[in-house]
Amino acid sequence: MMSFAILSLAAGSQKVLFDTRYKNPFGCIDTLEAVINKLDARDVPFDRLDLMLFSHAHRDHFEPTAALEVLKNHPETRLVGIRKRR
């Protein structure tokens, strides 16, 4: 069984979230409800997010609906990802 984890880093005053996806389309274990609640409520350490990065466009790393939910709750956040090759 696979599970999903996000990585949150802080460097100086900047906060970055990597591969944020918590509503999974597979039979995997989702990100813990407590983490989702903290993201949605902007609780520490997710009180501010400067940058949300996606390593690649597989749905276990990037899920558009979940990303939009994070951006709705964190309008200051810039979303950055890798462009898919043609």
PAMI-689349 format. One record per residue (C-alpha): x, y, z. Coordinates in steps of 0.001 Angstrom, whole numbers. Example, Ala and Ser with C-alpha at 12.3 -4.5 7.8 and 13.67 -1.06 7.14 Angstrom:
BEGIN
[site [12300, -4500, 7800]] [site [13670, -1060, 7140]] 
This chain:
BEGIN
[site [0, 0, 0]] [site [1284, 3438, -893]] [site [761, 6591, 1103]] [site [1287, 10206, 223]] [site [3434, 12741, 2032]] [site [4085, 16394, 1399]] [site [7310, 18200, 2118]] [site [7221, 21645, 3668]] [site [10381, 23743, 3950]] [site [11114, 27146, 5419]] [site [14175, 29156, 4418]] [site [14419, 32505, 6112]] [site [10973, 34021, 5763]] [site [10003, 31880, 2743]] [site [7755, 28823, 3036]] [site [7633, 26222, 258]] [site [5402, 23175, -215]] [site [6465, 20316, -2539]] [site [4137, 17904, -4346]] [site [1001, 19018, -2601]] [site [-1872, 16681, -3307]] [site [-4200, 15311, -755]] [site [-7314, 14089, -2582]] [site [-5953, 10982, -4241]] [site [-7616, 9224, -7166]] [site [-6041, 5862, -6302]] [site [-6544, 3393, -3469]] [site [-3646, 4960, -1561]] [site [-3750, 6411, 1907]] [site [-4445, 10136, 1699]] [site [-2525, 12823, 3511]] [site [-3568, 12820, 7159]] [site [-6789, 14680, 7953]] [site [-4893, 16779, 10541]] [site [-2532, 18056, 7819]] [site [-5444, 18851, 5489]] [site [-7174, 20761, 8290]] [site [-4017, 22764, 9029]] [site [-3591, 23627, 5331]] [site [-7211, 24718, 4987]] [site [-7210, 26705, 8235]] [site [-3792, 28302, 7582]] [site [-2499, 26942, 10886]] [site [1244, 26783, 11619]] [site [3294, 25624, 9753]] [site [885, 26408, 6887]] [site [-6, 29930, 8057]] [site [1640, 31264, 4902]] [site [2832, 29551, 1732]] [site [5018, 31513, -651]] [site [5555, 28793, -3230]] [site [3920, 25491, -4141]] [site [6115, 23282, -6348]] [site [5239, 20146, -8302]] [site [7995, 17794, -9404]] [site [5957, 16267, -12234]] [site [2407, 15990, -13522]] [site [1519, 12511, -12286]] [site [-1666, 12601, -10238]] [site [106, 11267, -7159]] [site [2110, 14531, -7123]] [site [-297, 17009, -8720]] [site [-4070, 16896, -8560]] [site [-5656, 20083, -9991]] [site [-8733, 20177, -7738]] [site [-6642, 19806, -4583]] [site [-4117, 22405, -5795]] [site [-6934, 24897, -6440]] [site [-8243, 24304, -2929]] [site [-4825, 25126, -1448]] [site [-4553, 28251, -3643]] [site [-8061, 29367, -2602]] [site [-7010, 29227, 1056]] [site [-3551, 30705, 345]] [site [-3991, 33444, -2310]] [site [-431, 34683, -1726]] [site [1001, 31405, -3041]] [site [2694, 31045, -6440]] [site [2263, 27706, -8176]] [site [5258, 26333, -10102]] [site [5561, 23049, -11976]] [site [7445, 21318, -14719]] [site [6065, 21722, -18216]] [site [5207, 18403, -19803]] [site [7380, 17540, -22815]] [site [5672, 17084, -26161]] 
